[in-house]
Amino acid sequence: MSKKTKVIYQIESETLEQTVRVIFEVLGNTGMEPDSIVLHDGRVLPWNNYAAHQFVGEGRITESEFIEMSLSGN
């Protein structure tokens, strides 16, 4: 049975887009995805790779749509 280690990164950025870009950088270098993102208002967004890609990678959705998709599990 493997043991897992939990790592928490605290990132201070001006925008949610910057935060997601840092997450993509970590993901690209390590292959590890976060479980969630905690917003400045305390809401916890489950990590949604598809929504993050649509928001930052493609620019097809807005920040509010990214948050909505992440919270709804879409």
NORSUL-V303798 format. One record per residue. N is the residue number from 0. PSI is psi as a letter, one per 30 degrees, with the letter a starting at -180 (none if undefined). D_FIRST is the distance of its C-alpha to the first C-alpha in Angstrom with 1 decimal. Layout:
n:N psi:PSI d_first:D_FIRST
n:N psi:PSI d_first:D_FIRST
This chain:
n:0 psi:k d_first:0.0
n:1 psi:k d_first:3.8
n:2 psi:k d_first:6.6
n:3 psi:k d_first:9.7
n:4 psi:k d_first:13.2
n:5 psi:k d_first:16.1
n:6 psi:k d_first:19.4
n:7 psi:k d_first:22.7
n:8 psi:k d_first:25.7
n:9 psi:j d_first:29.1
n:10 psi:k d_first:31.6
n:11 psi:j d_first:35.2
n:12 psi:l d_first:37.2
n:13 psi:f d_first:40.5
n:14 psi:l d_first:39.2
n:15 psi:e d_first:36.2
n:16 psi:e d_first:36.8
n:17 psi:e d_first:36.3
n:18 psi:e d_first:33.0
n:19 psi:e d_first:31.7
n:20 psi:e d_first:33.0
n:21 psi:e d_first:30.9
n:22 psi:e d_first:27.8
n:23 psi:e d_first:28.7
n:24 psi:e d_first:29.2
n:25 psi:e d_first:25.7
n:26 psi:e d_first:24.3
n:27 psi:e d_first:26.4
n:28 psi:f d_first:25.4
n:29 psi:f d_first:21.7
n:30 psi:g d_first:20.8
n:31 psi:k d_first:19.3
n:32 psi:k d_first:21.0
n:33 psi:l d_first:21.7
n:34 psi:e d_first:20.9
n:35 psi:l d_first:24.5
n:36 psi:k d_first:27.8
n:37 psi:j d_first:29.9
n:38 psi:l d_first:33.6
n:39 psi:f d_first:36.4
n:40 psi:g d_first:37.4
n:41 psi:f d_first:34.0
n:42 psi:k d_first:33.0
n:43 psi:k d_first:29.4
n:44 psi:k d_first:29.1
n:45 psi:k d_first:25.9
n:46 psi:k d_first:25.4
n:47 psi:j d_first:27.3
n:48 psi:e d_first:27.3
n:49 psi:e d_first:30.1
n:50 psi:e d_first:32.3
n:51 psi:e d_first:31.7
n:52 psi:e d_first:32.8
n:53 psi:e d_first:35.8
n:54 psi:e d_first:36.7
n:55 psi:e d_first:36.3
n:56 psi:e d_first:35.9
n:57 psi:f d_first:38.7
n:58 psi:g d_first:40.6
n:59 psi:f d_first:41.1
n:60 psi:l d_first:40.3
n:61 psi:l d_first:41.3
n:62 psi:e d_first:39.2
n:63 psi:e d_first:40.0
n:64 psi:e d_first:38.9
n:65 psi:e d_first:35.6
n:66 psi:e d_first:35.0
n:67 psi:e d_first:36.1
n:68 psi:e d_first:33.9
n:69 psi:e d_first:30.8
n:70 psi:e d_first:31.6
n:71 psi:f d_first:32.4
n:72 psi:g d_first:29.3
n:73 psi:none d_first:31.5
